[in-house]
Amino acid sequence: MNISRRTVISALSAAAVVKAQRQPPPNWKPRLGVLCSYSDANLEFVKSEGFTSMQLRLDPDKLDDAGIAAIKDKVAKAGIFVSSLACDGNHIDPDAAKREKQAQYTLKMIDLAGKLGVAHLGGQSGTIPGQPLQQQVDEIERVYTERYFAACEKNKVRILWEPYAGGPNIATGPVGWEALFKKFGNSQNVGLQFDPSHLVWQMMDEVAAAREFADKIYDVHLKDTEILTHVLKRGGIQPVNRQSWWRFRVPGYGSVNWKGFFSVLSEIGYKGAMNIENEDNFYYPAYANGDFTEQYKRGFKVAHEFLKTLVPPVAG
């Protein structure tokens, strides 16, 4: 039997393909934590509950250098990783005064993140209601490039967009993301803070969206959306009585496909943070004098117990 060199090479190539297909996915070791306002008591709860990350809400106008250093030191001693700071607002507000106020606030937040050693700011892209999408994209790119990117590069901070459709935002899903990332090219100054709950209440496929934009995900919010089907079927998506047909819940109590979503993150070996955003009214009120209420803590604990069934032990 004659075996040609080409036959041998083809066989070896086929074997290599099969071996590659059988390779296990990258080791998935995400950090798991919460989104919250900072207080010493809240930090202690996060640590005691076994979380390893936080996204923080901080007011740059209420923190001097000593206050910033104190927070940084306490967080480090607790062994907690701060993945991002919350920075909401409209970066391209059509009102010039409001736009300037937003720019000054964002620059303060970028500087604050730099001093804390936090790599990301999470919030909305900005919007000018009524303008064509491409015009808004062009304006966002211009404002970010002219006002923010020098500060981002100096402080090693990236701006992330959360797909919240209820605020000043066009980065609400794949259509907006595609337009924005095409405009920004390969810029390392922008990315996604992925929150599957916002896609669910917009009737989008959260798993397909995560897979399509997996390389742009740098931070994750863990929140669920419950679709109230009995209300939706009677009133539709624009009910005349304005009755809500969806509501935010802690993970596990809504319609997010958590197994599918986490499979995407596992496949890409996502090593960033995943922070529970507790906007579940069943666990409100959230704060008392800046500290978590016992009811709010319970919501985080309920979410944590659910997530333990799907997420590997958190990285230290």
Buried (B, 14 or more C-beta within 10 A) or exposed (E): EEEEEEEEEEEEEEEEEEEEEEEEEEEBBBBBBBBBBBBEEBBBBBBEBEBBBBBBEBEBEEBEEEEBEEBBEBBEEBEBBBBBBBBBBBBBBEEEEEBEBBBEBBBBBBBBBBBBEBBBBBBBBBBBEEBEEEEBBBBBBEBBEEBBBEBBEEBEBBBBBBBBBEBBBBBBBBEBBEBBBEBBEEBEBBBBBBBBBBBBBBEBBBBBBBBBBBEBBBBBBBBBBBBBEEBBEEBEEEEEEEEEBBBBBBBBBBBBBBEBBBBBBBBBEBEBBBBBBBBBEEBEEBBEEEBBBEEBBBBBBBBBEBBEEBBEEBBE
